[in-house]
Amino acid sequence: MFRLRFGFTRRARRGLVPAVFAALIVAAVSSCSTPRIDISRKDNITAEKLWGLRRGATTKTEVESAFGEPLDKVVVKNGEKYFYKDFNLRVVYMEFDKEGVLADYEVSK
């Protein structure tokens, strides 16, 4: 049988087990809760926003006004890449040329 021998008195050991058990219960219950998701957020990826994207015509400014700030920006030798993710975990990768015009984009399923 497992025994605690960390210098605790018998009385302290008796109080320690229920305290640890209670802490585990609280941790388990609190980990099951989910945060509220605001589905009206500006940066949600919608079909209407995607239909507005035009390769060779849409600028970074237009993309940022429609989708908001990107999750990440990466500078590449031909320009810049933007990454967006919404509450459904859908991801959009956008690549801009050196002039800041949308060269290509891809949407995850």
N, C-alpha and C positions, 0 to 999 in steps of 0.2 A: 504494500500500500504506500502511496505517495505521502510523504510527510514534509511539512514546512519546517525548516531549521535555520531560518535566517535571523535568529536573535529575537524573534517575537515571543512575547509571553503567551501562555495558553489562552488567556482572555483575549489578547489582541488577535490571535489566530482565529478564534471563533468568530470575531467580528469581521475579519478579512474576507472570508469565503463568501458571505452574503453580499458584501460590498462589491467584490469582483463580479459575482453573478449579476447583480443589479446593473453594473456598468456594462456588461456584455448585452443584457437585454435592451438597455437604452440605445446602445450602438446599433444593434440589429434593427430595432424599430425605426430609428432615425434614418438609417441607410435606405429604407424602403420608400421613404417619401420622395416625391419628384417635384422639382420646381415648376411653377406656372410658366407656360410659354405664351408669350404675347404674339398671337398669330396675325396681328395687324401691323407688325413691324415693317418699316420701310425696306429693310434689306432682305425680305423673303423673296425667293426666286419664284416668279409666276410666269405662266405662259405668255401673258401680255408683254412682260418685260423682255422675254427672250425673243418674241416676234419683232420687237423694236430694234434688235441688233442687226446691223448691216455691215458685212465685211467690206472694208475699203471705204466706209462712209462714217460710221459711228466713232466719235472721239472719246478719249478718257473722261473728259468733263461730263459728257452725256451719260456714260456708263455710271460714273460716280453719283450723278444726280438721280438716276433710276435705281441703282442697287445699293448706294451708300458706300462707305469706306470698305475696301476689300479686306478680307481676313489676312491676306499676305500679299506683298508685292515682291517680285524677283526681277532684278535687272539682268537681261541676257544680251548677247552681243548684237542682236538685231532689234532690240527695243526693250520691252518690259512685259512681264506676265502678271496678271491679277488672278487671285483665287477667292472665290466666294463659297460659303456654305450656309444653308438655311436650317430651320428647325427640323426638317424631314431628312437631314443629312444629305441632301442633294448638293452636289458640288459643280461649280462652273469654273472652267479654266479659260481665261481670255488672254490673248497675246496681241500686243500693240507694236506697231512699227516705231521707228525712231521719231516720226512726226506725231506720234500719239494717236494714230488712227487704228481702229480694230482690224487686225490682219486675219485672225482666226479665233474660234472659240469652240469649246466642247462641253457638253452637259452630261454628267453621270446619270445613270438610270436609277 
